Amino acid sequence: MSVVAGIVVVTLAFTISMYNKLVMRRNQVSSVEASVDVQLKRRYDLLPNRHSKGIYVA
């Protein structure tokens, strides 16, 4: 009986650990996506400034 309980505990610990890792990765992806969005918005906001000043970058 204790062997079965041990297997259940190990399986539960593994499942919790895997879930926590997946949540951590999801949060990292969200953070990176937000960073990319900010960079793209900054770049987009600069376009009218370059166009109005006659600066064209190919």
Residue, then its C-alpha position, 0 to 999 in steps of 0.5 A: m500500500s505504501v508503494v502505491a501512495g509513493i507513486v501517487v505522491v511522485t506523480l502528483a509532484f511531477t504534475i505540479s512541477m510541470y504545471n508550474k513550468l508551463v505557467m512560467r513559460r507562458n508568462q515569459v512569452s507574454s512578456v516578450e510579446a508585450s516587449v515586441d508590441v512596445q518596440l513596434k509601436r515606437r517604430y510606428d510612432l517615429l514614421p510620421n516624424r521622418h516623413s514630415k522632416g523629409i527623411y526617407v530611409a530605405 
